[in-house]
Structure formats: C-alpha cells, structure tokens
Amino acid sequence: MLNIAIADDHLLFSQGLKQLLISEKAFNIVGIARNGVELIAIINHNQVDLAIVDIKMPVMDGVSACRKLRVDHPRLKIIVLSMFAEISIATELKKIGVHGYLFKDTDHIEIINYIYGVSNGKKVFPEISETSPVNFYLPLSINNARQILSSREVEITSLIRRGLTSGKIASKLFISLNTVKQHRKHIFKKLNLTNIQELVTYAIVNNIN
C-alpha cells in the first residue's frame, strides 16, 4: 500500500485527484492539505510514502514545502503537479530533489503510471523549452529582481506570494489600501506581468520570500 498526501488549495481539484487515486487499490490517501504548512504537519504525524504538491498555495507555497520536506523526510517521494510550464521552476525542483514535475492537465492514466514510476525510484520531468505555451516570463536572478523593484515593492510581492490580500497587506504595513494598489500597479508594469498568478510564479523563481 502506497500512502499518499495531497497538497492543493483548490478543494475541487484535490478532492477530484483523491477520487482518482483511491480507484487504485494500491493507493491510500492519508490526508489533504491546503498549503505547505498543513502538508508538513500531515507528513510529520503520519506514515507518508509520497506527496503530491501544488506550487501555488497560500501560507507556504509548494516549492518552499518541498525544500523543507527533502531535508526533514529524505525518503519521501515528491511529485509536483502544476499549471506552469516553466524551465526555471523545473530546474529548481530538480535541485531540491523533487522526483516528478507534471502538469495538471496530464491524462489521469498517465498520472497513475507516473506515481507508480516515482514510487519505484524513477524521476519524471516533462520536456520544457523556451517556447513552451505556458511561459510567463524570462526569469531573473534575485539580485536583478531587487534592482528592478524597490524595497517596498519586494516586500509587497513577498506578501502577495504568501496569499495576503491588498487589504491585509495595507494593515500589516500600516499604509493605505490605495497605496498598496498603486504599488501593485507599478510591480506589474515593471515586471511586464498581467495577473497575480504570474507574479507569484515570478516570486517563487526569484526566491522572493
């Protein structure tokens, strides 16, 4: 029996994935987490063989969770399921020691086969090129990122990555909501991004915590 934990903040997706996996008699779903912190708690208190982790989650994102899990639970197998086809993310996950990186639109039969493969010691990573259809931006080094953004903009980007709303950011930084909105507008313009999803991915790749 393969004990599996799932981490994804979208309940419909995580529940659907659970239903898919429990159709395999060899799979047992130990728990479902909504963020990296909850995932780590599940794994710390249960026997888990494999974790399936989303990248974009509040409180603690998937990359940060994977980094900690590889240190604390080196025998744990980890598969990241994401909607991002980004070379830099795949490269970072390989460095961390993640065992697989799959897209959320992967066929369900392939997902099951990949889980079996990873559980048997294989590494599963897609072929991603600079021309992949979901390639939001050219990643920059953390130094370049800080040169482009002001210190306040880096701070706000970090808080957005953690899942805070503009209102909560304003309260935390003791600034007005309008000031936060203006900073967000400037961040998107400077980085040539169009939505929060792209900004969170940028922050992950550039290690803006």
Secondary structure by P-SEA (a helix, b strand, c coil): cbbbbbbcccaaaaaaaaaaaacccccccccccccaaaaaaaaacccccbbbbbcccccccaaaaaaaaaaacccbbbbbbcccccaaaaaaaaaacccccccccccaaaaaaaaaaaaabbbbbccccccccccccccccaaaaaaaccaaaaaaaaaaaacccaaaaaaaacccaaaaaaaaaaaaaaaccccaaaaaaaaaaaccc
